[in-house]
Amino acid sequence: MEIKLENRQPKPSPATSSKARLQQAVDTVNQIIMGKQQQVKLAFSCLLARGHLLIEDLPGVGKTTLAHALATVLGARYQRIQFTSDLLPADILGISVYRRDQERFEFHPGPIFSELVLADEVNRATPKSQSALLEAMAEGQVTIEGETHILPKPFFVIATQNPLDLAGTFPLPDSQLDRFLLSISLGFPDPEIERELLTARDRALVLRETRPSLHPEDVLQLNEDCQQIHVSEALLDYVQALLAETRNSRWFETGLSPRAGIALLQCCKAYAYLEGRNFIIPEDVKAIFPALAHHRMTVPYGMENSVEEQISGLLDQLAIP
């Protein structure tokens, strides 16, 4: 069963190519989320690679604004789900209601049936509710009472989570974390950017006046375009060396899986496409790798360095072909 979406944003003019409109979309988001160009580029890379994005940071640094800005420039149907401790899976997926006049059950889709879904503060919900996202993120469908419902395409989940040392949080299991292609942090703005934010118009007002640069159909075409990016044998050797080092090094508890390696290449293709190239270079891998590995890897107990420091050290030590 496929749920049709209505009331989407008006479609942008086809006068320019989808690649030019993509750059316009990136520029628009950068004007809203000021001073975070690299994080915005990673977010678009994640989208173009058909992945899902995890943002871990303190409240108030722009996580929700970034999700809303992406939905706006994409012209996508957007739903925000506020995760709380009493949230139920049915609140996410939907429920079947019995129609007495027709003597049958009728499925009422939940907010997951949107092209862009913001799972806000995802780690404040119980593991049972968190698990409602697993099938949707992995397979683009949900199964309810034995019936499979196809989700819209594109389907992009942006989840935010608070640092685990804050009260009332439930750590995401490894299987859930692995469904996220990239994990980023926005952080506090630089003083100059913060001064601009203090004196600029309210971001919510700017978002209301922002028009879509792309259409969901453009995103599907861009997904296909990114698949055509060339990957050399030497680049594949570099990626395999990185994966092997994470598995064999004493710096990490567990190494990256083959699925993580495939995800790394897919995201590097999207990053190269955003850079205007039709081939991947090692610098693309180095730009993507920290965001891809951070939430998938842990350091052994007692290790002085953090995961970020270990990943940075690994990239510095491994020879580039």
N, C-alpha and C positions, 0 to 999 in steps of 0.2 A: 504494500500500500504506500502510495506517495502522497504527501501532504502538499497541496499547492499554496503558495504564499501570495497574498494580495497586499495592496497599499504600499508597494515599494517606492523608493525615491524615483523621481523622473529620470529617464535615461538621458545621458549626456549626448551632445552632438557627435555624430560619427565623422565629422570633418577631419579630425586628426587621427593618427594611428593609435592603437592601443598602447604601444610603447611610449609615445609622447604623452598620452593621458596618464600613464603610470607615473612618469616623472612629475607631472603636474600634481598628482595625488600625494606623492612623497613630499613635494615642496609645501603643499597645503598643510599636511600634518606637522611638518617642521615649524610652520608659522604658529601652530596652536601649542605644540609641545616644544617650547623653545629651549635651545641649548642641548638637545639630546639627539643629535643627528645620527650617531652610531646606533643607538637603541631603536630609533625609528627604522633605520635601514635593516636591522636584524628582524624587526617585527614584519616588515614587508617580505623579507627573505623567507621567513617562516610561512607566511601566507602563500607565496608563490610556490613553495615546496610542498604544499598540501599538508602542512603540519599544524600543530597547536602550540600556543605560547603560554608560558608560565611567568608571571611577574611577582617576585618576592621583594617586598619593601614595606617601609613604615606607612601608616595612613597619611594621606594628604600630599603625596609627592607627584600625583598625576596619573596613577595607574588606570583609574576609571575613565579619565579624560582621554587617554590614549586609545582605549577600546572604543569609546564613542566617536572619536575623530576618525578612526579607521572605518567604522561602520558608515559614517557620513560620506566620506570620499569614495567609498565603494558602492554607494547606493544600495546597501544591503539591508535586508530585514534584520533588525537588531533586538535582542532581548537580554535583559539583565536579570540574573538570578542571585538573590542575596542568600548566601549560605549561612544558616544558623544551626544551633544544636538541635532544634526541633523540626528541621526540614525533613520531609519524607521523599523517597524516590518518586512517588506519584506526583509530587509537586514539580518535579523536573520533567518527567517523561509524559505525563498525562494519565487519564483514567478512562475506563469504559463505564458508561452510564446506561442503565436499562431503560429503553423506551417502551413503556407499557402499551401505547397505541399501536406500535409496530411489532411488539413481542420479540424484540431483539436488543442486543447491546450495541451502543454507538460509541466509538472511540472519540474522545476529546483530547486533541494533542496538547502537550505541555509546551513550555517555553523552549525546550531543546529543539523544537522544529523551527529553527531560524537559521539564516545563513551565517550570522555572527552572534555568538553567545558569550556573554560575560559571566563567568562563574566568580562572583565577587566574594572574597575572603573564603575560598574553598576549604581551607583547613579548619574552619570553625564548625563545619558539619561533621556528623558522625561518619565512621567508615562505611556504614550501610548506605548513606546518601551519597557519599563520594563515589562509591562503586557504580552508581547509576550512570555515570559518565563513561564507563570503560568501553562498553560495546559501541556506543555512539562515536567515540573518538577513534577507535581502532577500525571500525568497519563501516561507518557512515549509515548506521541503521540502529534501531532499537527493537527488541522483542518483548512484547507485552501479552501475557496470557496466551502464549503459543503463536501469536501472529506477529510477523515481521513488518515493520514500518520503515520505509526508506526516508532518510533525511534529505533536505535540500542540498543542492550543489551550487556553489562551493559551500563547505561547512567548516567553519573556523571557530575554535574555542579559545578564548583568552581567559585564563584563570589568574586571580590575584590571591596571594596568601601573605599573611602576616608572619613576621619572624617567630620561630617556634618557642622563643622564650617569653612571648606574651601569653597572658592568661587566656584559658578557654580555647586552646587550639589542639587539633588532632593531627599528628604527622601523617602526610600522604604516604601510602605504601609504595614499595618500589615499582610494582606493576602499574600503579597510577602515574607515578612520576615518569616512567618510560614512555607513556602515551604523549608526553609533551616533547615536541621536537627541540625547542629552545627554552632556556630560562634566563631572564634578564632582570636587572635591577636599575631603576631610574636614578635613585639617589637624590641628594639635595642639589639645587642649581648653584652655579657659580655666582659670586656676588653681583656681577654685571647683569647676568640674566635675571637674577632675583629682583634687581632694581626695576628691570623692564616689566616683570610680572606684577610688581607692586603698583606700577603706574599705568599698566595697560588695561584695556577693557576686560570685563569679566569673560572668562573662557566660555562659559555657558552661552553668553550672547553671541560670541564669535561662532560657536558651533551651530547655533540656530540659523545664522546667515550663510553658512558654508554650503555650497552646492556639490553634488557628487561629480567627481572627475571620471570615474569608471562605472561600469555596470557589472553585476555578477557574471554575465556572459563573457565580458572582457577578461575577468579573472581566470575563467576556465581556459580561454585561449592562451593567456599568459602562462598558465600551468604547463600547457603543451609546448609553448615556445622554449621554456626553460629546460625541457627534456632534451632539446637539440644541442645544448652546450657541450662542447668537446672536452673529454677527459683523457689526458695522455697517459701512457704506460708509466712514465716517471712519476706522475702525480699519484697514480694508483699505488706505486711502491711507497711513496711518502705516507699516504693514508694508512696503508697496511702496517707500516713501521710504527706509526702512532698508536694504532690499535694494539699491536703486539706489546708495545712498551707499557701501556696501561695494564695489561694482563700479567706481565712478568715482573713489573717493578714492585719493590717493597714499599713504594710511596702510597699505594692505594690498596684498599681492602679487596675490591673486585675490579676487573677490567671491563672495558666496553664490549658489548655484544655485537654480533654481525649486524643485527638490526640497527644498532646505533651507527655502525659504519656506513650502511646504506643511507641512513638519514643524514649523515654528515655530507656525503656526496650530493644528495638532492638539494640540500640547503646551500652548499657551495655553488652549485649551478645557478640557483636563484640569485645569490649574491653577485656572481660574475655578470649575470644578465643585468642587474641593477647598475653595475659598474660600466655597462656598455660593451662588454666583451663577449665573444662566442666561445671562450675556452676558460678553464679554471687555472689559476696560478697558486703557488703555495701560500701566498699572502691571503688568499681567500680562505684557505683552510685555517690559517692562524687566526683570522678574524672570527670565524664561526666556532671553532673548537671549544673555547672556554664556555660559551653559552650552551653548547650542546652537552658538554661533559659535566658541568658544575652540579646539576641535580641528579646525575646518574652515578656519581662516584663519591666514595667516602675515604677518609684517611684512617689508618690504623690507630687504635686507642693509644694515647700517650705521645703521638706525633706532634711536634711543636708547630709545624707549619700548617696553615689552613689549606682547604681544597684549592682555593684560588691560587695560592702561592705554589702549591705542588704542580698545578696545571701550567702555570707560567714557567716554572723551572723546566718542566718536560718539553715545552715548545722551544725554550732557549737552547736546550742541550741537544735536541734531535737535529741532525744535519738535514738541510734542505737540498733536494736534488737539483 
